[in-house]
């Protein structure tokens, strides 16, 4: 019989482990559940975010010699997408690979993870982890009950049902899914109407005409097959105003209940997988152009002048709104602007 950690807690036992019994002496083991919204695959094939979670699970099990096991639940099969962050904070979910702005309703500071035109490149995005802005974000999350295990950033582009969305003037009259409150503020200023849905609901929204253009990561543009219903793609390969932090997070309640060696193991594996995550994101920035072009869509890249126009709008709308939320948000934005 295998008793999960939750069974033990429910029975009034203050123990984070599940127990496995064999012919020899009993040994403690712990099973953790990792949920995400993206399509499932295997360790070797499919959405790189699902693959990253599976690699994480495999490495943790191997290095802990079975003392720690991680079960991966793709496609929001364990719980709905928007419920995952709150569930981690309460200890009802162990881990999630979770888009940071989805948590913005509970923790306003998390919206900096998709601040339009703030992060211009992967190099600058990766530099956040060791910079003051990254340390401040880790501190804020821990105070809210979340441990940031593995940093992953993704560039994004725009899939359009009909006409391209490249320059700000193109946004007028379109119904756009931006992915965060801040992205929506920029798009509204450019003349678009906006809607707030998880990226895994984008296909249905475009198919029904509820949405004209979806801005999301290159990987999601591919995984959710948006090329099937799109006539245009603005690629994020060369430049993008859409860079999102999409890390593996863990419940602090659950993390704190583990012994120190298992905590260290989880953090070490998470750090080691960051290069896999960034390589996967960059590869999909190229692949998405090939997928959409093959489907007959018009593919465009953004030049520096166009990015500058979007940044000007973002600075006067999204950045200003974010900084005015509270002192912590203002400090985060200031620290982010200092990253070279």
N, C-alpha and C positions, 0 to 999 in steps of 0.2 A: 504493500500500500504506500502511496506517496501522499504526504500531507503538504499542502502548499503553505507558504508563509501566512497567507490570509486566513487559512483554517486555524492556524496556531493562534493568531491574534484574536480571532473570533472566539476561541476557546479560553481566552484570558491569559495566554502564555506570551510573555514579552520576549519572543524570539523571532528573528528575521528568517530563519532557515526552514527549509523543508527537510524532512528526514527520510533517508533511504536505508532499508535494511537488507542485508545480504546474509551469506552464510557466515561471514566473519563479524567483526565488531561493527557497530553502527557508525556511520560517518555522516556528518552534517553536509547538506547541500542546499543551495538556494536556486530557485527558478524565477527569473525576471521576465516580464512581458514588455516587449517593445512594439509600439503601434505607430503606423504612419499612413498617410492617405494615398500613397502612390501605387501604381500597378505592381503586382508581385512577379517575381521571376526566380532566378537561381543565383548562386554565388557568381557564376560566370556570364550570365546573360540577363538582359532586361534593363530597366531603369537603374542608373548607377546608384541612386539613393537607396533603393531596395537592396541592391548588391552590397552597398556599404554597410547596411544594417546586418545583412547575413554574414559578411566578413567579420564584423564586430562580434556577432554571436559565436562564430566558429573560433575566433582567436581567444575570446574569454573562456570558452569551455575547455579549449586545449591547454591554455596556460594555467588554468586553475585545477587541471586534472579532474574535471567534472564537478568540482565543488560549486562552481557557478555555471548556470545554464541560462541562455537567453532565447526566448521564443519570439519570433518575428511575426507580426500580424499586419500584412499590407492592405492597401485598399480600404482603409478605415473599417476593417472587418471586425475589430475588437470593440471599437467605439467610434462615434461620429467625430469628424475632423475637428470641429470647433470646441469639442468637449475635452480634448486631450490635455491642454495646458492646465486647465482648472483641476482636472483629475490628478495630474502629477503634483500639483501644489498640495492637494489633500492626502496624497499617498495612495490614491485609488488606482493609479497607473504608474508603472515603474519608469519607463523610458519612452521617448518619442523622438523621431526626426521631424522637427516641427518648424514651419515658416515663422520667423520671429514676429512679423506684423500681425499674424493671427492672434497673438497674445496682447495686442495693443489695447484692447478694451479693458483688460484687467490690470495691465502694467503699461502705462503710457510710454515709458521709456523704450519699450520694445519696438516701437514704430521707427526708431532710428535704423533698424535693420533693413528697412526698405524706404530710405529717404531719397526722393528723386534727385538725381544728378549730384549727390553728395560724394559717392564713391565712383571714380572714373575708370578704375582698372582693377584687375585681380591682384596686382602687386600691392596696391594701396589697401585693398580689402584684407589681404592676408596679414598686413602689418598691424592691423587693429589688435590682434590677440595680445601682443607684447607691449603695445602702446598704452598710454594712460586711459584712452577711451575704452579699450578692451577690459582693462582691469576694473574700471568703474562699472562697466556693464555686468561683469561677473559678480561684483559686490552687490549690485542692485538685485540681480536675479537670486542670489543666495538669500538675501533678506526677504524675498518673496517665496522662498521654498523650492527653488530650482537650482540644480547644478548643471553648468554648461560643460558637457563632456567632450564634444568634438566640433570644432569650428568648420563650417562649410559655407562658401559663398557661391552664388550663381549669377551670371549675367542673364539678361532677358531680352526678348524682342516682342514684336506686335504681329499677331495674326489677324487679318481683316477679311470679312465676308465679301466685301466688294472693293471699295477704293482703299489705297494705301494710307496708313497713318505714319507719316514721316516727320514733317515739319509741324509746328504748332497750328498753323492755319488749317491743316488737314483735319483737326479734331472737331471743328465746328459742326454741330448737328449729329455727331456720332454717339452711340451708346457704348461706353467703354468700361471694361473690367480692368482696374489698375492694380489691385492686390493690397492696397493699404489706404488708410484715410489720407495720408500725405500725398500719395500718388493721385488720388481722386481730386484733391484740392488743386493740384497743378493742371489736371485735365479739365476741370470745370472752368478754370481761368482761361484756358485755351478755347473754351466753347463747347466742350463735350458734356453729355449727361453720363452719370456713372452708376454702376451697380456693384454691390459687394457680395461676392460669392467665392467659395474655395475654388482653386484651379481645377479640381476634379469634377466640377459642375459646369465647366466652360463649354464643353462640346454641346451639351443640351441647350445651353443658353444661346449659343450661336446658331444652332440648328433650327431653333424655333423663331429666331429673329429678335429675341429679347436683348441680344447683345450684338453689336456690329464689329467690335474689335476687342481682342483679349491680349493684355500685356502680362506675360508670365515668363518663367525661365525657359531657356532653350530646351531643357530636358522635358519639361511639362508640355511644351508645344509638340514635341515628338510623341511622348508617352500617351497623351490624350488624343492623338490622331487629328489634330486641328487642321492639318493640311487637306483633309478630306472635304472640308467645308470652307476653305479660304481661297481667295484669289490673289492675296498679297501678303508678303512678309517683310517687316522691317527687322533685319537681323541685329543681334547684339554682339556679333563677333568682333567687329572693329571698335565700336564705341556704343555706349548705352547709358541712358539715364536711369536704367533699372538694374541695380545690383542688390541682391537680397541675401541676408544672413539666414541660413537654414540649417541650424546645428542639431546634433543629437543632444537632447536634454534629459535630465534624470530628476526624479523626485528627491528632494533633499531629505525628506522623512525616511524614504527607503534607503538612500545612500548612507545616511548617518547610522542606520541600523546594521550596516555591514561591518565586519572587522576591517582594521586598517589595511591589511595586505590586499583584501579584495577591493577596497576603495582605490588603492594605488594601481591595481591591475586595470580596473575599468578606465581610469584616467589615462594610463599609459597607452592602452589599446586605442582609445579615442584620439589621442594626439597622433599616434602613428598612422591612423587612417585618414588624416586630414589631406595628405598629399594625394591619396587615391581620390578623395572627393573633388579636389580642385582639378585634377587631371580629367576626371569624368565630366565636370562642368565645361571645361574648355573644349573637350572633344565634341560635346553636343552642340557647342556654338557653331562648329563647322558642319556637323552632321545635319543640323536643322535646315541649313541652306540647301543641302543636297536633297533632303526629303521633300521640302516644299517646291523646289525647282522641278523635281521629277513629277510632282503632282500637277504641274502647270501653273503654279503661282508665280507672280512677279516678285523677285527678291531684290531688296535694296539694303545698302549699308548707310549709316549716318556719318556725315562729315563733322569736323570740329566746330564749324560755324553753326550748324544746326543744333548740336549738343549745347553750345553756348546759349542759344535762344531758349532752349528748354530750361537750362540752369537759371537763367535770369527770372523766368516765371516761377520756378521752384523756390528760389531764394525769397521772393516777395510773398509767396503764399505758404507752401508747406513748411519751409524752414522757420519762417516767422511764427506760424501757428504752433509748431512743435516747441519752440523756445519759450513761448508764452504760457505753456501748460503748467510748468512748475520750475523751480530752481534746478532740480536734478536734470530735467530735459535740456534746459539751457546750458548747463555745464557739459552734458554729453555732446551736444552739437558743437560747442566751442572746442572740445577736445578732439572731435572727429575732424574738424577743419584744420587741425594742427598736424594731422598725419601726413607725412611726406610721401 
